[in-house]
Amino acid sequence: MMELPRRNSRQITVGKVVIGGNAPVSVQSMCNTDTRDVQATLAQIHTLAARGCEIIRLAVPDMAAADALAPITEASPIPVIADIHFDHRLALAAIRNHAAAIRLNPGNLTDKDAIKQVAELAVETNTPIRVGANGGSVRANLLKELRTKLPPDEAMAEALVQSALHECSLLENFGVTQMKVALKSSSVPVTLAAYRKFADRTDHPLHIGITEAGTFYRGIIKSAVGIGALLSQGIGDTLRVSLTADPAEEVTAGIRILEALGLRDAAPQLVSCPTCGRTEIDLIGLADRVEKLVDELKSSGKKINLAKVAVMGCAVNGPGEARDADLGIAGSKSGQILVFAKGKVLGAFEEEPGFAFFKDELLKHCEG
């Protein structure tokens, strides 16, 4: 597979996860539980980790939530980032309670002495800081000034860049070197412009995503377009797909984006054809069943030693067009299911026996 370029960013470590340089692009999500509810939060973290989440972020709105980080970070299977807004004391408490990193928003934490206190403790404890600028919190006066010189979208992109650069400079003056940066907007073009500008000016590792992307369907499309465009240009070291949906869907979407770009081994790649008038089986239902089966096997820790698995609607697209698939399942003119491997038909079955045969063939290629 053709290799995509990678921006040469500096490398930092969040917990045991390496970010930047030539490290794999990591997938993040954020819990939607009340952080103060330790058991519920840990339960969701474990669920997300099982889906493939590698770093988790938690909202820290008050000191009770900051205190809850101590038992959460101790029991979490993946690094925990504390999301801090407005109150630097919450950042200090989060660091003392062993957050693997903290996220600061330069738009709502502006007091230099407060930033200095956070920076000094972060340096002392070697805690990375994510500078998280977003379109909703850039300084109004900065944006107003830039809009006198630039078109609105370009002004917003530049405002995000300047906000992030200013915060990075402040933190660097206080000795912080472990930083990663996000410059997010709900607009895909603005987000792309901001990240490209910032990537050209610094070597800080970048956390990428489209903020407030929307509901499940709309949010995945916007995120795939924006994140995919950046990654295809080598920009991005860690990502979050932000959805108004179950956070587990964010993780799956992030992984699928990386797989589609060849930045993560799909193991196996799952392909399926669109429906058409030749289809005489429930192709949509069958594709969903196969995808669920593959995901369950992988989630259970099994390795599937196949490069490509195909689910096709008819014999034309089955053993024909998908003849390169290591294993496949397809419809036939009689309404039966064909199971095939490398273009060779292994058998024709009614739906349930056919799926059972396909599953047995798939399990022959599993280990672990």
matplotlib code that plots the C-alpha trace (Angstrom):
import matplotlib.pyplot as plt

x = [0.0, 1.2, 2.6, 1.3, 3.7, 4.1, 4.9, 8.1, 6.7, 8.4, 7.5, 5.8, 4.5, 1.0, 1.1, 2.5, 1.2, 3.9, 2.5, 4.3, 7.3, 6.9, 4.6, 1.3, -1.6, -3.5, -7.3, -9.0, -12.5, -14.1, -16.3, -19.9, -20.3, -20.1, -16.5, -17.5, -19.1, -15.9, -17.5, -19.6, -16.6, -14.3, -16.9, -17.2, -13.4, -13.1, -15.8, -14.0, -10.6, -12.1, -13.3, -9.7, -9.6, -6.0, -6.4, -9.4, -10.4, -12.6, -14.4, -13.2, -15.8, -15.2, -12.9, -15.0, -14.3, -10.6, -10.5, -12.2, -9.3, -7.1, -9.0, -9.9, -6.3, -5.1, -7.6, -7.8, -6.3, -5.5, -4.1, -6.5, -6.5, -8.1, -10.2, -9.8, -11.7, -11.4, -10.1, -6.3, -6.8, -8.6, -5.6, -3.2, -5.5, -5.7, -1.9, -1.5, -4.1, -2.0, -3.8, -1.5, -2.0, -4.2, -6.1, -6.1, -8.2, -6.2, -9.5, -10.7, -7.6, -5.7, -4.2, -0.5, 0.2, -2.3, -0.8, 2.7, 1.5, 0.1, 3.2, 5.6, 3.8, 3.5, 7.3, 8.0, 5.8, 6.6, 2.9, 2.1, -0.3, -2.6, -3.3, -6.9, -8.0, -11.4, -13.6, -16.0, -13.4, -10.9, -10.5, -13.1, -10.8, -8.2, -10.9, -12.3, -8.9, -8.1, -11.5, -10.5, -7.6, -8.9, -12.0, -14.1, -13.0, -9.4, -9.6, -11.0, -8.3, -5.6, -7.2, -7.0, -3.4, -2.4, -4.3, -2.5, 0.9, 0.5, -0.4, 2.5, 4.9, 3.7, 4.1, 7.5, 8.7, 7.7, 9.8, 7.1, 8.3, 5.7, 2.9, 0.4, -2.0, -5.5, -7.1, -10.7, -13.7, -17.1, -16.2, -14.1, -12.5, -11.6, -10.2, -8.1, -6.7, -5.8, -4.0, -2.1, -1.0, 0.1, 1.9, 4.0, 5.0, 5.9, 6.8, 4.4, 2.5, -1.1, -4.4, -6.8, -10.6, -13.7, -15.3, -19.1, -19.2, -22.8, -25.0, -23.9, -24.3, -23.5, -20.6, -18.9, -19.0, -17.6, -14.9, -13.9, -13.6, -11.6, -9.5, -8.9, -7.8, -5.3, -3.9, -3.5, -1.1, 0.9, -0.8, -2.0, -0.5, -3.6, -7.3, -10.8, -14.0, -16.4, -20.0, -23.3, -23.5, -22.2, -18.4, -17.8, -18.9, -16.2, -13.6, -14.8, -15.1, -11.5, -10.1, -12.0, -10.6, -7.1, -7.7, -9.1, -5.9, -3.6, -2.4, -3.7, -3.9, -7.6, -6.8, -8.9, -10.1, -13.9, -15.5, -19.1, -20.9, -23.8, -27.3, -28.7, -31.5, -29.4, -29.5, -31.7, -30.6, -30.7, -27.3, -27.5, -28.4, -25.7, -23.0, -24.0, -23.7, -20.3, -19.0, -20.3, -18.7, -15.3, -15.5, -16.5, -13.6, -11.1, -12.5, -12.1, -8.4, -8.3, -6.1, -7.7, -5.0, -6.8, -6.1, -9.6, -13.1, -15.9, -19.7, -21.2, -24.8, -24.5, -22.2, -21.1, -19.7, -18.9, -16.5, -16.1, -15.2, -14.1, -12.0, -9.0, -10.8, -9.3, -12.8, -16.2, -19.9, -22.3, -25.8, -26.8, -29.5, -31.4, -31.4, -28.9, -25.6, -22.3, -19.2, -16.0, -12.2, -9.9, -12.6, -13.3, -16.8, -16.7, -20.4, -23.9, -26.3, -29.5, -28.9, -28.4, -26.3, -24.4, -23.5, -22.6, -20.3, -18.7, -18.1, -16.4, -14.2, -13.3, -12.5, -10.0, -7.9, -8.1, -5.5, -5.4]
y = [0.0, 3.5, 5.3, 8.7, 11.5, 12.3, 15.7, 15.6, 16.7, 16.5, 13.5, 13.5, 10.8, 10.7, 7.9, 5.0, 6.4, 8.0, 10.9, 12.6, 11.8, 8.4, 7.0, 5.6, 8.0, 7.4, 7.4, 9.3, 9.8, 11.6, 10.1, 11.5, 10.2, 12.5, 12.3, 12.5, 9.1, 7.0, 3.6, 4.7, 6.6, 3.6, 1.3, 3.5, 3.8, 0.0, -0.2, 2.4, 0.8, -2.5, -0.7, 0.4, 3.8, 4.6, 7.9, 9.1, 12.7, 13.5, 16.8, 18.4, 21.1, 21.4, 20.2, 17.1, 16.0, 16.8, 14.7, 11.8, 11.6, 10.0, 6.6, 6.9, 7.3, 4.5, 2.0, 3.2, 0.9, 3.9, 7.3, 9.9, 13.6, 16.2, 18.7, 22.1, 25.4, 28.7, 27.6, 26.9, 25.4, 22.4, 21.9, 21.9, 19.4, 17.2, 17.0, 16.2, 13.4, 11.9, 12.9, 11.7, 15.2, 18.2, 20.2, 24.0, 26.3, 29.5, 31.4, 31.0, 30.7, 34.0, 35.0, 34.7, 34.0, 31.2, 29.7, 30.0, 28.0, 25.2, 25.3, 25.0, 22.0, 20.4, 20.7, 19.4, 16.3, 15.9, 16.2, 17.1, 19.9, 20.0, 23.5, 23.3, 26.3, 26.2, 28.5, 29.3, 30.7, 32.7, 36.3, 38.5, 41.5, 39.3, 38.0, 41.5, 42.8, 40.0, 40.4, 43.9, 42.3, 38.9, 37.1, 35.7, 32.0, 32.9, 35.3, 32.6, 30.1, 32.7, 33.6, 29.9, 29.8, 33.0, 31.9, 28.6, 30.1, 32.6, 30.0, 27.8, 30.7, 31.4, 27.8, 27.5, 30.7, 28.8, 25.8, 23.5, 21.3, 18.5, 20.0, 19.0, 21.4, 21.3, 24.0, 23.0, 24.6, 23.2, 24.3, 21.8, 24.5, 26.6, 23.6, 22.5, 26.0, 26.4, 23.1, 23.7, 27.2, 25.9, 22.9, 25.1, 27.3, 24.8, 21.2, 20.7, 17.4, 17.9, 16.6, 16.7, 16.7, 18.7, 20.1, 20.1, 17.9, 16.9, 13.9, 10.4, 10.4, 14.1, 14.1, 11.0, 12.5, 15.9, 14.2, 11.8, 14.6, 16.9, 14.3, 12.3, 15.4, 16.4, 12.9, 12.5, 15.5, 14.1, 16.4, 14.8, 12.7, 11.8, 12.3, 12.4, 12.0, 14.3, 13.0, 13.7, 10.0, 7.1, 7.7, 4.2, 5.2, 7.9, 5.3, 3.0, 5.9, 7.0, 3.6, 3.2, 6.5, 5.3, 2.0, 3.6, 5.7, 2.7, 4.2, 1.2, -2.4, -3.3, -7.0, -7.9, -5.3, -5.7, -4.8, -5.0, -3.9, -1.6, -3.1, -3.3, -5.1, -8.3, -8.7, -11.6, -11.7, -9.4, -7.9, -5.1, -7.4, -9.9, -7.2, -6.0, -9.6, -10.1, -6.8, -7.5, -11.0, -9.6, -6.8, -9.3, -11.7, -8.8, -7.4, -10.8, -10.6, -12.9, -12.1, -12.8, -13.8, -12.6, -9.5, -9.1, -10.4, -9.6, -9.5, -9.2, -9.2, -11.6, -14.0, -11.2, -9.2, -12.2, -14.8, -12.6, -9.0, -10.0, -12.9, -11.5, -11.7, -14.3, -15.2, -14.0, -14.5, -13.6, -14.0, -16.2, -16.3, -18.9, -16.8, -19.0, -17.8, -18.7, -18.9, -18.5, -18.0, -16.5, -16.7, -20.4, -21.3, -23.5, -24.2, -22.9, -22.8, -21.4, -18.2, -19.6, -22.7, -20.5, -17.9, -20.7, -22.2, -18.8, -18.3, -21.7, -20.8, -17.4, -19.1, -21.4, -18.3, -16.9, -17.2, -16.1]
z = [0.0, -0.8, 2.3, 3.2, 4.2, 7.9, 9.2, 11.3, 14.6, 18.0, 20.2, 23.6, 25.8, 27.4, 29.9, 27.9, 24.6, 22.4, 20.3, 17.4, 15.3, 13.6, 16.3, 15.1, 15.1, 18.3, 18.8, 21.6, 23.0, 25.9, 28.6, 28.9, 32.4, 35.5, 36.4, 40.1, 39.6, 39.7, 39.0, 36.1, 34.6, 35.0, 33.4, 30.4, 30.1, 30.1, 27.4, 25.2, 25.7, 24.6, 21.4, 20.7, 22.5, 23.5, 25.4, 27.3, 28.3, 31.3, 32.0, 35.3, 36.1, 39.8, 42.6, 43.3, 39.8, 40.1, 43.3, 41.6, 39.2, 41.8, 41.9, 38.2, 37.0, 39.3, 37.8, 34.2, 31.6, 29.3, 30.0, 31.3, 30.2, 32.4, 30.5, 32.2, 31.6, 33.4, 36.8, 37.0, 40.4, 38.8, 36.6, 39.6, 41.4, 38.2, 37.9, 41.6, 41.1, 38.4, 35.2, 32.3, 30.7, 31.0, 28.3, 28.6, 26.5, 25.7, 25.2, 28.8, 30.9, 30.3, 33.7, 33.3, 37.0, 36.9, 33.7, 35.4, 38.3, 36.1, 33.9, 36.7, 38.3, 34.8, 34.4, 37.9, 37.3, 33.5, 32.7, 29.1, 28.3, 25.3, 24.1, 22.9, 20.9, 19.3, 17.2, 20.1, 22.4, 20.4, 21.8, 20.3, 19.9, 18.0, 15.7, 15.1, 14.2, 11.8, 10.1, 9.0, 7.0, 5.9, 4.7, 7.6, 7.3, 6.9, 9.8, 12.1, 11.0, 11.7, 15.0, 16.1, 15.0, 16.8, 20.0, 20.1, 19.3, 22.0, 24.6, 23.5, 23.8, 27.3, 28.4, 26.8, 28.6, 31.8, 30.8, 29.3, 26.4, 26.6, 24.5, 21.8, 20.1, 18.7, 16.6, 16.0, 14.4, 13.4, 9.9, 7.9, 5.7, 8.7, 10.6, 7.6, 7.1, 10.7, 11.0, 7.8, 8.9, 12.3, 10.9, 8.7, 11.7, 14.4, 15.1, 18.0, 17.7, 16.7, 18.0, 15.1, 14.7, 13.8, 16.9, 17.3, 14.2, 14.9, 15.2, 14.3, 10.5, 9.9, 12.4, 10.9, 7.4, 8.5, 10.7, 8.0, 5.4, 7.8, 9.6, 6.4, 4.5, 7.2, 7.6, 3.8, 4.0, 6.9, 9.5, 12.7, 15.5, 17.5, 16.8, 18.2, 16.1, 18.0, 17.8, 19.5, 20.0, 22.1, 22.6, 21.5, 18.1, 18.1, 18.7, 15.9, 13.5, 14.3, 13.8, 10.5, 9.2, 10.0, 8.3, 5.2, 4.8, 5.5, 8.7, 10.7, 9.7, 9.1, 9.7, 7.8, 5.4, 5.1, 1.8, 0.6, -2.5, -2.8, -3.3, -6.8, -8.7, -9.0, -5.2, -4.0, -0.4, 2.6, 1.7, 4.2, 7.1, 6.0, 5.8, 9.3, 10.7, 9.2, 10.4, 13.9, 13.8, 12.8, 15.4, 18.2, 17.3, 17.3, 20.6, 22.2, 21.4, 18.4, 15.4, 12.1, 9.6, 6.5, 4.4, 2.9, 3.7, 1.2, 1.5, -2.0, -3.3, -6.2, -8.1, -10.4, -7.6, -5.4, -6.7, -9.7, -8.8, -5.3, -6.4, -4.6, -1.2, 1.1, 2.2, 1.0, 1.2, -1.6, -2.9, -5.9, -8.5, -6.5, -3.4, -1.7, -0.1, -1.7, 0.4, -1.5, -1.1, -3.6, -6.3, -5.6, -4.4, -1.3, -1.2, -1.7, 1.3, 2.7, 4.8, 8.3, 7.4, 5.0, 7.6, 10.0, 7.4, 6.7, 10.4, 10.7, 7.8, 9.4, 12.7, 10.9, 10.3, 13.8, 16.5, 20.1]

ax = plt.figure().add_subplot(projection="3d")
ax.plot(x, y, z, "-o")
ax.set_aspect("equal")
plt.show()
